[in-house]
Amino acid sequence: MINKLKKTWSWIKHRLSHKMEHLKLQKLLDILKEHGLALVIIIVGWEIIEDVLFPVLFIFLGNHVHPAFYAGAPAAWLLCLHWLAVPIMWGFWMKISNNRDLKNIEHHCDEHDA
């Protein structure tokens, strides 16, 4: 039982540190240099949505729809959906901006198993 709790705590720490890696200044500057300001704004914007708006939405739903939604607030801080959302928003941005000369984005995270 204690071993399972340690593994769970280790997993939670890993997920939170992984989320914070995406907001490190050097990583954002590297992305800015390689892909431009639009991608940096998309990544930072998505992290704000994922870490602020999703928990607020789950708390609102817990208050007004069903208390089970309260479980989604802390889960939003642990789950990582940028691997899906950022490429979709980047593709949408490329489509509406007609800026096809930029390189494709590649995401090199070790794991995204949530």
C-alpha positions as CSV (number, residue, x, y, z in Angstrom):
1,M,0.0,0.0,0.0
2,I,2.8,2.5,0.9
3,N,4.7,1.5,-2.2
4,K,1.5,2.3,-4.3
5,L,1.2,5.7,-2.6
6,K,4.8,6.5,-3.3
7,K,4.4,5.5,-6.9
8,T,1.3,7.7,-7.2
9,W,3.0,10.6,-5.6
10,S,6.0,10.2,-7.9
11,W,3.7,10.1,-10.9
12,I,1.9,13.3,-9.8
13,K,5.2,15.1,-9.2
14,H,6.4,14.0,-12.7
15,R,3.2,15.2,-14.4
16,L,3.4,18.6,-12.7
17,S,7.1,19.1,-13.4
18,H,6.4,18.1,-17.1
19,K,3.7,20.8,-17.3
20,M,6.0,23.4,-15.9
21,E,8.8,22.5,-18.4
22,H,6.6,23.9,-21.2
23,L,6.7,27.3,-19.5
24,K,10.4,27.6,-18.9
25,L,11.8,30.8,-20.4
26,Q,14.6,29.0,-22.3
27,K,12.2,26.6,-23.9
28,L,9.8,29.4,-24.9
29,L,12.7,31.4,-26.4
30,D,13.8,28.3,-28.4
31,I,10.3,27.9,-29.7
32,L,10.1,31.6,-30.5
33,K,13.3,31.4,-32.5
34,E,12.3,28.3,-34.4
35,H,8.6,28.9,-35.0
36,G,7.8,32.5,-34.2
37,L,5.6,34.4,-31.7
38,A,2.4,32.7,-32.8
39,L,3.4,29.3,-31.5
40,V,4.6,30.7,-28.2
41,I,1.3,32.5,-27.7
42,I,-0.6,29.3,-28.6
43,I,1.4,27.2,-26.1
44,V,1.2,29.7,-23.3
45,G,-2.5,30.4,-24.0
46,W,-3.3,26.7,-24.0
47,E,-1.4,26.2,-20.7
48,I,-3.5,29.0,-19.2
49,I,-6.7,27.4,-20.5
50,E,-5.6,24.0,-19.2
51,D,-4.4,25.1,-15.7
52,V,-6.8,28.0,-14.9
53,L,-10.0,27.8,-17.0
54,F,-10.6,24.0,-16.9
55,P,-10.4,23.9,-13.0
56,V,-12.7,26.9,-12.8
57,L,-15.1,25.2,-15.3
58,F,-15.1,22.0,-13.2
59,I,-15.8,23.9,-10.0
60,F,-18.6,25.8,-11.7
61,L,-20.1,22.5,-12.9
62,G,-19.7,21.0,-9.5
63,N,-21.6,23.9,-8.0
64,H,-24.4,24.0,-10.5
65,V,-24.7,20.6,-12.2
66,H,-23.4,17.8,-10.1
67,P,-20.8,17.5,-7.2
68,A,-19.0,14.8,-9.1
69,F,-17.5,17.5,-11.4
70,Y,-15.4,18.7,-8.4
71,A,-13.1,15.7,-9.2
72,G,-12.2,17.3,-12.5
73,A,-10.6,20.4,-10.9
74,P,-7.4,18.7,-9.6
75,A,-7.4,16.3,-12.5
76,A,-7.1,19.3,-14.9
77,W,-3.7,20.1,-13.3
78,L,-2.5,16.5,-13.7
79,L,-3.7,15.7,-17.2
80,C,-1.7,16.9,-20.2
81,L,-3.6,17.7,-23.3
82,H,-1.3,20.1,-25.1
83,W,0.1,17.2,-27.2
84,L,-3.4,17.3,-28.9
85,A,-4.6,20.9,-28.6
86,V,-1.4,22.8,-29.6
87,P,-1.0,21.0,-33.0
88,I,-4.7,21.5,-33.7
89,M,-4.5,25.2,-32.9
90,W,-1.2,25.5,-34.8
91,G,-2.8,23.9,-37.9
92,F,-5.7,26.2,-37.6
93,W,-3.4,29.2,-37.3
94,M,-1.4,28.0,-40.4
95,K,-4.7,27.7,-42.3
96,I,-6.0,31.2,-41.5
97,S,-2.6,33.0,-41.7
98,N,-1.5,31.4,-45.0
99,N,2.0,31.2,-43.6
100,R,3.0,27.9,-45.0
101,D,6.8,28.6,-45.2
102,L,7.2,27.9,-41.4
103,K,8.5,24.5,-40.4
104,N,6.2,21.9,-39.0
105,I,6.2,21.7,-35.2
106,E,7.4,18.5,-33.6
107,H,6.8,17.8,-30.0
108,H,9.5,15.7,-28.2
109,C,8.0,14.9,-24.8
110,D,9.1,11.6,-23.3
111,E,5.6,10.5,-22.3
112,H,2.0,11.6,-22.5
113,D,0.2,8.7,-20.9
114,A,-2.4,10.2,-18.7
